[in-house]
Amino acid sequence: MAIHPRVQTLAQVFLRNVDSEAPGLVQGLYLTGSVALGDFRPHASDVDFVVVTARRATDADTEALRRSHARTRAEISRPEFNGIHVTWEDLTGDPADCGPVASVLGGRFKPRAATDVNPVTWHVLSERGVTMRGPLPVELDVWDNPASLRAWSFGNLDEQWRRWRAKAGRLVSPRGLAALGSLAPSWSVLSVSRLHFTLRTGEITSKSAAGMYSLHAFPECWQRIVNECLRVRRDTRLPSLYQSALDRRRAALDYIEMVLDDALPHPV
């Protein structure tokens, strides 16, 4: 797979910095997310990573990782480099048993977080992970369980995306105002479409491919908002399909609500 030059440079800069801060600590670096799924978009994507360390990170290791990411971010601020730091042993078991680990979320280093410690990360690594250091994913014993992947996807829709939809539905709020832009509607519409795809197929796909899936999975009345979100993700010069940001925001929120209703059971 051809890797975008910005991604290649970012990974190399991080490895250089972490080897300087903690020689021998990082034995593996794998790229997941949009890079692994062939859908990296420089204007909209971050770079998701799984770093594999030689041992469970000590306090000193955690500080070295923090410094390494800070140095990397100072050299390359975009795209964001977000991901988790685990051991080889962690990858052989259920991520639910892994617990919080040193992570980078939204470009910020967290000593302990569990956001990306989930079956999706493990599945993408095992099936499509891009190796920047370490054995190829096919040579690794990475835990991968279809039932857990489905259960996690269901829970993510039911919990995270119900809350996201409720908050974004309030116009005079940070999330509601963000939805007036173009990236937030595109990201949210295509993200819930991905989860719907996983629940229907048991597989994981990219945001762009999820948009194409949605054009066929849902009634024709939803094609306008899906095509608009694909337009934004592709960063084309084509004009918006909506005359106003308010109309696009409303269509995106209605679409998300439709996907939630379609994928989740209705309360009795």
Stockholm file with secondary structure:
# STOCKHOLM 1.0

chainA/1-268         MAIHPRVQTLAQVFLRNVDSEAPGLVQGLYLTGSVALGDFRPHASDVDFVVVTARRATDADTEALRRSHARTRAEISRPEFNGIHVTWEDLTGDPADCGPVASVLGGRFKPRAATDVNPVTWHVLSERGVTMRGPLPVELDVWDNPASLRAWSFGNLDEQWRRWRAKAGRLVSPRGLAALGSLAPSWSVLSVSRLHFTLRTGEITSKSAAGMYSLHAFPECWQRIVNECLRVRRDTRLPSLYQSALDRRRAALDYIEMVLDDALPHPV
#=GR chainA/1-268 SS CCCCHHHHHHHHHHHHHHHHHSTTTEEEEEECHHHHTTCCCTTTCCEEEEEEESSSCCHHHHHHHHHHHHHHHHHCCSSCEEEEEEEHHHHTSCGGGTCCEEEEETTEEEEEECTTCSHHHHHHHHHHCEEEESSCGGGSCCCCCHHHHHHHHHHHIIIIIHHHHHHHTCSSSHHHHHTTSSHHHHHHHHHHHHHHHHHHHSCCCCHHHHHHHHHHHSCGGGHHHHHHHHHHHHTCSSCCSCSCHHHHHHHHHHHHHHHHHHHSCCCC
#=GC SS_cons         CCCCHHHHHHHHHHHHHHHHHSTTTEEEEEECHHHHTTCCCTTTCCEEEEEEESSSCCHHHHHHHHHHHHHHHHHCCSSCEEEEEEEHHHHTSCGGGTCCEEEEETTEEEEEECTTCSHHHHHHHHHHCEEEESSCGGGSCCCCCHHHHHHHHHHHIIIIIHHHHHHHTCSSSHHHHHTTSSHHHHHHHHHHHHHHHHHHHSCCCCHHHHHHHHHHHSCGGGHHHHHHHHHHHHTCSSCCSCSCHHHHHHHHHHHHHHHHHHHSCCCC
//
